[in-house]
Amino acid sequence: MSEYKDTLNLPKTDFPMKANLAEREPAILKKWDNLNLYKKLREQGEGLPRFVFHDGPPYANGHIHMGTAVNKILKDMVVKSKTISGFDAAFIPGWDCHGLPIELNVEKKVGKPGHKISVNEFRKACRDYAKSQVDIQREEFKRLGVQADWDHPYLTMAPSYEANIIRSLAKIIQNGHVQRGESPINWCLDCCSALAEAEVEYADKTSPAIDVRFKVIDESKFLASFKNKPNGNGPISVPIWTTTPWTLPANQAAVLNPFIEYALVECDGKERLLVAESLVEPVMKRYGIEQYRVLGKTLGSTLEHIKLQHPFFDREVPVILAEFVTVEAGTGAVHCAAAHGVDDYKTAKQYKLPMINLIGDDGCYLQNTPLIGGMHVTKVNDLIIEELKKRNALLHFEKITHSFPHCWRHKTPIIFRATPQWFISMEKNKLREMALTAIEWVNWVPEWGQNRIFSMVENRPDWCISRQRTWGTPITLFLHKKTGEMHPNTMALMEEVAKRVEKEGLEAWFNLDAKELLGKEADQYNKSNDTLDVWFDSGVSHECVLRLRPELGFPADLYLEGSDQHRGWFQSSLLTSLAINEFKPFKTVLTHGYVVDIQKRKMSKSLGNVIAPEEIIKTMGADVLRLWVSSIDYRGDIFISNEILTRVSESYRRLRNTARFLLANLAGFDPEKDLVPAEKMLALDKWVVDKARLLQEEIIQDFDAYQFHLIYQKVHQFCSIDLGSFYLDIIKDRQYTTQANSLARRSAQTAMYHIIEALVRWFAPILSFTAEEIWQYIPGKRNESVFLNTWYANLPALANDAMMNQAYWEKLRQVRDAVNKELEALRNAGKLGAPLEAEVHLYCEPELKTKLDALENELRFVLITSSADVHLANSHLTDVVATDVPGLSLKIEPLTVPKCERCWHRRADVGINPGFPTLCERCVENVDGSGEVRKYA
């Protein structure tokens, strides 16, 4: 064999078999930097149709984790695929830089502002800390292979951005959506600040559940509400049920549902209780009352304005009505504390009840509060319960575990607390109505996102946009000391402040002497000390980024974030855009799920299930991480484990090895000289190129629909099955044994050249490093980077009416699979060696025989056997094997003729030519003649 080795066209390439991604990828990153690839992409995109993608800003705090890695990789795949599709698709990364987490980390280092450090020094420390975190995350995102304008990101703490936040607020105020109020908001006792809805999460909490007597003051008036005017014995009370005893000092009323029927129940002949009729039995059981009787029934609406006695304060409270009261638990009556509940507040407002707000910013009751003055809200439940017992007002006490709102930062329970705050009203000027309409005009991916955000907006309270923090964009308002009203020239003043902030940062407001802008009026006005909710900062990025960066535009074609942003950035962006422009900020919104382990648990250090992106990059490379992201169906939970990553790594090797095989077999191929015109290519080569063309059409559609997992599946299938198990397997003989410059070989190389040109572009948005690496090894003249190209457009189509069309070769694949199945069975039985040891007899129905006959003597090359012949089906034959292919039976026998030393086929003509005693005539022709002629395979 050694003497004929040089006559074979063996594969040859410098493209490494072993990826060594962890070592090789940094060099490719350096190449992109030296090339200034992002700038070249922008220059190349000038004048092309624009695809406006808007990056939601991650918080500038801590290293990236698997969730943020998934998010940025998905975004990168979108932008790169749009660029290759011929769009000018800019990627402007952003960071959210204000807010409490940064404050807390800075406090740990330098202390609280105003104590060990001045407020201005503290803000500078916050700015420096945020910058350091941006720098860390930027490098980590770049290591993932994300192409973006990393040198010019948008930062919400940039003075220009802060100024435009102020301008955005001014527009919303001017459009009449902002109002000051004292309605209950989420209040974190640890943050000592209001929280946005998106900053609240739910977790189990154990609370005291108590039933409390509210005694009826005028029993005769109460009884007159019943048609039958019931009698009975004992004092009358309306028992309420609550899990927040600490709110009872602020109680203003008891609330009944006007449409629920209530029963007056005599208990043990000692007292009478009003309970929802449907709850009588469970309530009596809970109270341990065995002897009871219903004296009468009435609707809740008949008891409106009945006076009750507060259980431990000298205060009369009325019965009021509201439909939020249910009979799912409790007694059918609840108590109303307008300062501590949204429903309570709305109902109390309807009845014009005064607000009783007894809790300060520090979470402690005001000193003049009877019984509990100066105590922290978390410490008073036991004391109140004891007071209820003393006054015989406690009917029942137990502890229950229930879902309760918690601060997402401190993981501690929050309270509802009424404080003077600034709100964007959902009802004033019909903002809610506008939002619900706009939601229906957005393309939500997946579709369930629409219902999710619709229900959230439909039910959300007014948006509390003010915070009591140090590190945040100021609410730059001058408020009249007596009336609390904004200065009449607020718009002009806010613009003047914005100009100063643009130069000096938010410190320009905090250091401002009001006299500089108000002159003599300064003594009449207070300067607001509140800062804006950070969700407002990021929410107005459509004004601060989309409208101001020339490479972007408004509205965005796509927002892409995790599903938690239905409560967060998607909603804050939508509401602010509508309040400013009366138009939605996005055309399409794509959401992905959370990264979880195989037990559906979130990544958590305490659980020990964290897999950091950095670990994967160090061991497997960023491209394996990117391939995993492409493989997931992001619409639900995103599962990850070391086992999953190992499987993805194996898939990566399959894709890489396919590319390497193609490159290796393009040795000596110059597309400018050697490319075979489509009409002259062999039939099998025409088929595989057309297969790639059809697949490319599907891949582009899948990229446009953001269905990356389908692309992963289809490309893997193409490389493994269409190429690896069929086409490349078949053409090895032709590629290796025919003459180097023959049509047979050049046709196969032409097909492989077309395929690698297409494949490298399919890889590029996903396997960015590997695609760039492959690009350098493809023969022919090419530009500096794979990313400076569009989809490969030179894949010739195969006519559907051609005999050897896609359907034809699909049938051939079925026949080949049937043959391989029988070959494998014979090998396992020890009756046959390699497939080239076999001769195959195919017995077919006429239609199939016509198809197989069309290959003439090249059928054996498709089957990869040394001999193959076709016969009409014969029902009299008994030694044939039926197959799964309709109309096909087989008979396979081992060959005893000699094996060609060069091609390994067993042929009867081996040694006929005395000059080449170990070669078949085909190989002799290829070695010493004008070359073998192939037409089909």
N, C-alpha and C positions, 0 to 999 in steps of 0.2 A: 504493500500500500504506500510505503514511504516514497517510492519513485514516482507515484502519481499525485502526491499531495499538492505539488506546485501547480497541477493542472486544475485544481478545484478552486472555486471562488469562496473561500472560507470567510466567515464574518470577521470584521476587524474594526475596532473603534477605541478611541481613548476615553470615551464616556465611561466613568467608573461604574462597576457593578455595585459596589458597596457605596451607599449614599453618604455616610458620615455627615449627616445634616448638621449636627451640633457644631462641627468644626467648619463645614463648608458655607453655611448660611451667613455667618458674619462677613465673609469675604464678598458675598453677593450684595449684602447691605452696603458695604463700602463702595462697591462698584456703582450702585444706584446713587449714592451720595456724590461720588466723583462725577458722575454723569449729569447730576442735578435733574434726575428723571422727572420729578414732579413738575418742575418748571418747563421741561420739554413737552410734557403732556398738555400743559396749559397753552403753550405756544402752538402746538399742533392742533388743539381743539378750537382755536380762534376761528369764528365764522361757522362752526358746526352747530347743529341743533343742540340746545342746552338741556341737560338733565340736572335739576336742582335737588341735591340731597342735603338735608340739614342734620348735622350731628348733634344729638342731645348731649349736654355737658355732664360727664361724670363728676363726682364730688372730689375735690382736690385734697384727698386725705387717705394715706395708706397705699400699699402696693396693689396692683391689679390682682383680681382673683379670677376664678374660672368663669364666673358670670360676666364680668366686664370683658374678658378675653373673647368669649363667644360673641358678645355684642359687637365688638370692634371688628372681628373677623367677618361676621355677617355683613356689616356695613362695607368693608373693604371688597368683599366679593361682589356686592351690588355695584359699587362705583367702578370697579375694574371691568365687569361685564358690560356695563353701559358704555364705558370708554371704547372697548373693543367693538361694540355695536355701532360706533361712529358718533357718539354723543360727546359734547364737551361737558364732562362730569367732574366738577371740582369737589374736593373733600377738605372742608375747613374744620379741623377739630376744635373742640371747645372744652372749657372747664368751669365748673360752678365753684366759686372761691370764697363766698361769704358764709356766715352762719355759725351755729352753735358747736358742731364737732370740732371745728378749727379753734374756736374760743377755748373749749375745754382742754385741748391738747396744749395750747399756749399757756393756759392757766397753770397746768402741771409744771411747766418749765419756769415761768416767770412770776407766777402769782396772779391774784385777781386785780383787774384794773382799778386804780384809785387807792390801792394799798401799797404794795411793794413797788409798783410801777405806775407811771402816769397813764391816763387814758390814751393819749396820743402815742406814747411809746408802745402801749399794748396793741394798738391798731397796727403800728408798723411791724411789731413782732408777728401779728396774724398774717399780714401781707407777706412777710419773709417766709413764714412757715408754708403758706399756700403755694408760693413760688417754688419752694423746695419740693413739695409734693407733686406739682405739675411736672417738674423736671424729671422726677423719678418715673412717674407714669408715662411720660412722653417716650422715654427710652424703652420702657417695657412694651409699649404699643408698637414702636418702630421695630422691635425685635420680632414681633409677630409677622412682620412683612407688610404692614399696613402702609400704603402710599397715601400721604396726606401733606398738607401745607404745614408741616411741623414747626417751621420757622415763624409762621404768622398765625398762630391759633387765636381764637377769641377767648378772653378771660373776663368773667363777670366783675373782677376787681380792677380791670384796666380803667384808668380815669375816663377814657372816651366812652367805654361801655357804661360805667356808672352814671355818666352825664346823660346818656340816652335812656337809661332806666328812669331817671327823673323826668325826662321829656315824655316818655311813654306814660308815666303816672299822670302827668299834666293833661295829656290828651284824654285819658279815661275820666279824670275829674271834670274836664271841660264838657265831655259828652254825658255827664250827669249820672255816672254809675257808682261814684264813691260817696259813702255817707259814714258819719260817726255814730256809734251806738254803744250800748252796754249790754248786748245780748250775750248769753252764755257761749263760751268758746272752750275748745280743748286747752287745758292748762296743765303743764307738767310741773309738778312740785319740785323736781330736781333742777330743771332748766330755769325755773321761775319765769316762764315765758309762755305765751300763747303758742299753740302748735297748729300747723296746717293739717287738713284731713289726711294728706299723703304721709304725714309724719306719725300717724297713729296706726298701730297694729293691734291685733286681738290675741289674747292669751288667757288661759284659765286663771281664775282668782277665787280664793275662798273668802266669802263675805257673810256677815250676820244677816239673816233674813228674819224680819220681825213683823208681827201684826200688832197695830197700835189702835187703841180706842180713841176716837174723836167724839166726845159726848155732845149730844143734841141739846141746845140751850132751851129752845121753845118747843117742848114735846107736842103740845096741842097743834101748833102750826104744822109740825112735821107729820103728825097722824092725819091731819086734814088732807094731805096729799094722796091718801089712799081712798079709793072709792068706798070700801067697806068700813073705813074708820076703825081699824083693829084696836083691841084693848091689850090685854096681857099685863105681865108684871115686870117690874124692874126698870132701871134707867135705860135710856135708848142711846146707842152709840153707832157711829159709822166706822167700822174697822178698816184701816188701810194696811197695805202690805208694801214693804220697802226693803231693799238691800243696802241702803245708804242712810243709816241712822244719823250720821253727821249732818245731813241736810235738813233735819227737822227744825233746828233753830230758825231757819229761813223760811219755814212753812207759811203760806198765805191762804191756802184753801185745800179742800178735799175735792177730787175730781171723779165724777161719774160719767158713764157713757149714756147719752140721752136716749139711745135706742135699745138699751139692754133692760130686761125686766129684773127688778130687784125684789127680794123677799125680806119681810121683817120676821125675824126668827126669835121666839122666846126660848131661852136656854136655861134649863134646870129650874125654871120658874123664878130666876134671880135677875136676869137682865135680858134686854132685847137688842139684837144686832141686825144691821142692814147688810145683806150679802147678795151678790148676784145670784139669781134663782138657780142657775145651772151649777153653781159652786157650793150650794148649801151643804150637800153631803160631805165632800172632801174638806170643807172648812170646819165643820163640826167635828169630823174625825181628827183633824189637825189639832183642834183645841181640846180634844179629849172629852167632849160633851156628848153624853149618850142620850139624855132626855131633852128633846127639843121639838118644837112644833112651829109650823109656818102660820103666822097670824094674818098675813095679807101680802099682796103683790102690787107693784106699781112700776112704771117706766122711770128711768133715771131723770127724764126731762121734767117730771112733776116736782122734783125736789130741788130745783135750781134756787139758789139764794138762801136756802135754809142755813141758819147760823149754827156753828159748832164751836166747841171750846178747844183751843190748842192744848195738847196733852200735858205740857209742863210750863208754858209761859202764859202770862195773863193777857191773852190775845184771842179775840173772836175771829173766826175764819169762816167764809161762806162755802157752800157747796156750789161748784161750777161744773160745766159740762164740756166734754171733748170726746171726739171719736177715737183718739189714740188709746183710750182705756179698753183693755180686752179681758176676756175670761180665760186666757190660756194658763194663768197662774194667779195666785193671790186671792183677793176677795171680790174683785170687780170694782174696787175703789183704790185710788192712789192719792198720795199727797202732792201738793204743788209747791215747788220752790223755784220761782222764776229765775233766780240767779244761778241755778244749777242744772238746768235741762232745757234743751231747745223746745221740746213740746210744751213744757211748763211755761217757758217764756212767752211763746206765741199765745197760749191760752190766757195767761195772766194779762197780757197786753190787750186782748179782746175785752176782758172784764175790767180793764183800767185799774188793775191792782198795783200797788206800789212795789218797786223792786227792793228786796231786803238783801243786802250784800254785806255779809259779816266777816268775810275772809280777806286778809291782805295779800300782797304779792308774795310774801314769804310763806304762805300756806298756813298762817296762824290766825285765829279769830281775833277780831278787834278787842282791845282791852276792856271796853265797856259792855261786852256781851255777857249777859247773866250766865252763871254756872260754868262756862267754858272759856271765858275771856283770856286771851294770851296763849291758849293751848293750840298745838298743831292739829290740823284737821285729821291726821292719821292716828291721833291719840285719844279722840273723844268718844268713839263708838261705845266703849265699855261704860264710860261715865254716863252717857245719855241713856243707855239701856238700864243702868242701875236707877237713874232718876225716874224712868218710866215704871219700873217695878214699885218704887216707893209711892208713886201716885196712883197705883193700881190701873195704869194705862197700858201695860204690856199684856197682850193676849197670848202671844206665842213667840218663842225664840229658837232658832236653830242655825247651824252653819251650812251654807251650800257652796258648791264649786260651780262657777259659771264663766262663760266667755266675757271678757271685760277689756275695754280699751287701755292700751299701754303705750308709753312713749317708745318709739322705735330705737331711740339711742340708749336710754337708760334701762329699758325693759322693765320699767316700774309703772304701776297703775297711775292713770291721770284722773283729774276731776274736771267736771264742767264748772266754769266759774265766770260770772259776768264781770267784766272790767271794761272801762272805756277803751274802745279799739276802733280802728278804721276798717270798714268793710267795703267790698265790691258787692253791691246788691244784685241778687239773682232775679228779683222781680221788678225793681225800678228800671224803667226804660226797656223792659221785656228781654233782659239778657238771657234768662233761662229759655224762653221761647225761641230766641234766635239760635241758641246753642243746640237745642233739640232738632231744629230744622236743619242746621248745618251738618250735624252728625249724619243725617240721612244722605247727604250729598258727598260724603267722603267714602273712598274705597277702603274697607277695613280688611286686612289680611292677618289672621284668618277672619272669616265672616262673623264669628261670635264676638269679636271685639266691638262690633256696633252695639249689640244688645248690652254688653257689659258697661260701656261708657254712657250709653243712653240712660240706663237705670241709675247710674251714679249721679249724672247731672240732673236727672228728673227729681231726685230726692235730696240733693245736697243743700245744706244751709247756705246763707250768705258767706262769702269768702272773707275771712278775717286776714287782712294783709299786713297788719302792724305787729311788730315784735318789740320786746323790751331788751334789746341786746346792744352790745358795744360794737361788734364787728359785723356791720351790715350797711346797706345803702340807706341813707336817711330819708324819712318822709319829710321833704323840705317845705313845710307849711308854717306860716305865721298865723297863730290863732288868737283871737281877741280874748283878753283876760276875763272879761265879764260874760260875754255871750258864747265864747267857744267857737265862733264863726271864723271861717277863713278870711284872710285879707281880701278886699274887693279886687286888688290887682294881682291875685295869686298866679295867673298864667304868666304874666310878664316877670314876676318875681322868680318863679320856678325856672324860667329860661335864663335869667341872670345867674341864678345859682348853678344851673347846669353848665354854663360857660366857665364858671370858676372851678367847678369839679373837674371839668375836662382838662384843666391845666394842673390842678393840685391834688386831685383825688377827693374822696368823700370827706377828708379832713377839712376841706374848704368850708363845708357847712358847719361842722362841729366847732371850728375856730372862728366862725363868722360873728362879728358884732352886728346885731340887728340894726344899729344906727346907720351902718354903711349903706343899707338898702332902704330902710324905713324913715330915716331922719328923725324928726320930732315925734313921729307916730310910734317909735320903738317902745316907749314906755307903756303903750296900750296893748302890746302884743307879746305873747310867749312864742318862743321858737320850739317847734316839736322836737322831742328827744327820741321818738320812736324810730325804729328801723323797719325796713320792708321784709316781709316773708321771702326767704330765698327762692321759693317757687315762683314768686313774681319776677325775681332777677332773671331766672332762666326762661320763664314763660314769655317774656317780651323779647326773646332772642330773634323773633321774626322781624322786629323793628330794628334791633341793634346789630343784627348780622345779615339776615336775608336781604333787607332793603339797602344796606350800606356797603356790603362787599360786592364789587362790580362783577365778580365771576359767579355770583349767585343770583337770586331773584325771588320775588314774592308772587304767589305762594310757592312753597316747596312742592316738588313732585313726590317726595317721600320723607316721612319721619319713621325711624326704626328704633324701637327700644323694647325692654322687657315688659311683660304684661302688667307689672305693678304701676307702670306709667299711665294707665287709664285713670288712676286716681291722682297722678302727679303731673308730669310734664305735658302729656297730651292735653290734659284738661286745663292746666294753667295757660298753655299756649292758645288753645281754642278760645277760652273766655277773654283773655286780654286782646287777642286779635279781633274778636267780634266787638269788644268794647271800644276799640280804637278805630277799626276799619269797617265794621259790619260785614266782615268776610273771613272765611276760614283760612288758617295759615298753611294747610296741607291738603294735597289731593289724595294721597294714599298714606295710610298708617299701617305699618307692619309690626306685629308684636311676637315675641318669643317667650317661652316658658323659663322656669328656673332650672339651674343645674342641680341635680340630686344624685345620690348614690343608688345602687340597685335596689335598696330597700325604700326608696322614695323619700329619703331624709335629706334635708338641705345640708350643704357643706358647713361643717362646724368643727372648730378646734376641740371643743369639749367632747364631741363624738369621735374624734380621731379619724374622720373620713375625708379630710381636706386633701385634694390633689391640686397643687399649685401649678399654674402655667409654666413657671420657671423650671419646675422639676421635669415636666414633659419635654421642654425645649432642651434641657441639658442632656437628657438621656435619649430622646427620640428625634428631636428637631421640631421646629415650628410647623413644618409642612405636614407632619403627622397630626399635630393638633388641628391644623386647618382642615385636613382631610376628615378628621372626626367631626368637626363642626359641619362640614358639607354633608356628612352621612346622616345627620339627625333630622328627624321631623320636629322642627322647633315649635310646632303649634301646641305641644303639650309639655310634660316634664322632659327635661333633657338629662338622660342617664349617662353616667360616667363611672368607670372603674378601671383598674389596671388591666383586667381581662379584656374589657371592651377596647382599650387602647392597644393592647397586643394584637387583637384581631384587625384593627384598623392599620396597624403597622405592617401586617402581612399583606393587606390589600395594597398598601403603598408599594411594597416590594413588587407585587404583580404589575402595577402600573409602570413602575420604573423599569422593570425588566422588559416589558413590552416595548417601551421607548428605546431601550438599549438595543434590543434585537433589530428594530427598524433601522437605527443608526448604524449598527454594525454591518448590516446588509446593504447599506448605501455607500460602502467603501468603493472608491473609484468612480462614483457617479457624479457627473457635472450636469445639473439641470439645463444649463444653457446649450449643451451639446447633445446630451443623452436622453432628454425627455421625449418619450414616445407620444405622438398625437393620439387622442382618445380613440379615433376610429381604427387605429392600427394595433391597439392593445389587445392582449389575449382576453378571452371571454371571462375567465375567472377574475382577472385583474380589473376589468370593467365593472364586474359585479361588486367587488369589495370597495372600490372608490365610490360607486353609487350608494353602497350601504353607508359609507361614511358621510356622504352628502345628505342622505335622508336623516341620519342620526344628528348631524349638525343642525338641521332645521328644528328637530325636536329640542335639542340642547338650548338653542337660542330662545325658543318659546319658553322653556323651563326657567332660564335665567330671567326672562322678562316677567315671569309669574313668581319669581323668587322661590322656586321649588328646587332648592339645591340638592336635597336628598335624592330626587329623581335623577338629576344629572350624575350624581355619584353612582347610583345603581346602573344607569345606562352605559356610562363610560367603562365601569368595571366589567359589565357584561360584554361590551364590545371587545375589550382587551383580552378577557379571559376566554370567551366562547367564540365570537365571530373571528377574531384574529388567532389567539393562542391555540384553540382546539380545532380550528378549521383552516382558515386561509394560510396562516404562516406555517402551519404543520404541512400543508400540501405543497407549498412552493419551495420548501427547503431543497428538495431534489432538483427542481429546475434552477433555483438560484445558485446552488453549489456546483452542479454538474455541467450545465450548458456553457457554451463559450462566453467569455467575459463581455464581449460586445454584441452578443446575439440579440435578436428581437425578443426571444424567450426571456432572457435575463433582464434586459433593459425595460421590458414591459412590467416585470415584477418590481423592479427598482422604481419605476415611475409611479406605480401604485403605492409603494411604501413611502416614497417621497411625498406624494399628495397626502397620505394618511398622517405622517409625522408633522407636516405643516398644519394640518387641521387639529391634530391631537394636542400639539403644544399650546395652541390657542385655547382649546377647551380646558386644559390644565391651568392656564395662567391665572384666572381669578381665584382659583382654589389652591393649587400647588404652585404658588408664585415663585418660590426659590427654585424648585425643580424645573419649572417651565423655562425660567431664565437660563438655567444651566443647560438644558436640552437645546435651547435656541442657538447656543454658540457652536454646537456640533453638527447642525443640519447643513448639508452641502449647499453651495450657491451663495451669491451675494445677498447680504441682508443688513438691516439697520442695527443700531446699537442694542436695542432691547425688544423683547417679545411684546412689551406693553405699548410699543409705538406702532402697533399694527391692528387691523380689524380682522374679523373672522375670515378664514381662508376662502377665497371666492372661486378657486380653480378646480373644483371637484366636478368633473364631467358627469352628466346624467346618463343613465341607461334607459333606453326607450322601453316603455311598458309592453309594446307590441313586439319587441325582439324576442326570439325564441328563448334565448338564454337570459331571461329577465330575472327579477328578484324571486318570483314564484318558482321559476325553474330551479334556481340554486337552493331554495329552501327545500324543495323536494329531494334534491341531491344530498342535502345534509341529513335528511331523514333516512335515506338509503344508507349513507355512510355510517350513521349511528347504529342502524340495524346490523350492519356488517361488523362494526367494532364490538358490538355486544356478543356476537357469536364468536369472534376471534378471541375475546377475553375468556369466554366459557371454555374454549378449546385449550387455551394456554393454562387455565386453572386446572384442567383435567390432565395436563401433561402431554397432550396430543399435538401440540404445536408450539413453536418458539415465537420469534418476532413476527409481526404482520408480513414482513417481506419474505417470510418462509412459505407464504400461503398463495394458493390460487383460488379465486372465488368464482363460483358459477351462480349467476342470478337468473331466477325464473320469474318472469313478469307477465302481467296482463299487457295487451297490445299498447295501451296508451303510455304506460310507464316504460315499456321496451323502446318505444320511439324516442322518449326523452333520453334514456341511457345510451341508445345507439348514436345519438347526435354527438357524443364525445369521441366516437370512433375508438381508436386504440389508446386514448388518453384516460379512459375510465379508471384504469389501474392507478394512475397518479393521484386521482381524487380519493380513491380508497386506500392509497398507500400500501398496496400489495403488489407483488411481482407479476401477477397475472389476474385478469378479470374478463369474463365473457358473459354475454347476455343471451338468454334463450326465452322463447315463449313458454308460458306456464304449461306444465304437463301434469295432469291429474294422476297419471299412472306412476309417476316417480314416488318411491317410498322413502328414499334416503335424504330427502330435503328437509330443511328446518323452516317452519313458518315464522314470519316476523310481525312486528307491530305495524309495518307499512302495508296498507291494503294492496293486494295484488302482487306481493313480493314474497318469494321463498328463496332459500339459500342452500348452497352446498359448498363447504370449504374443505379443501384437502391440502396436506403438506406437499410442497414441491421437492423433488429429488434431483432436479437439474442443478448445475454448478452456480455458485454465487460470484457475481462480478466483484472484483477486488476494489473497484473504484466507486461504484454506486450502490453496491450491496444487494442489488436486485438479483434474484435467481432467474436466469434466462437460459434457454436451450442453445442460444447462439454464443455463449461464453466460450472463447478460445477458437472460434471459427477462423479468425484472422491470425495466421501464424506469427505475425509481428507483435501481436498483443495477446499472448496465450491466456491471460487472466481477466480480460475485459470482454464485456458484451459488445455487440455491434454498435449500440447507441453510444457507448462511451468511446469506442474507437473513432466514431464520426466526430465526436466532440473534441477528442484529443488530436486527431491527425487528419480530419476531413474538413468539410465546409461548415459543419455544425448541424446539430439536431434541429428539426423544425417542430415547433409546438404551435397549436392554434387555439387551444381551449384552456388547458390547465398546466 
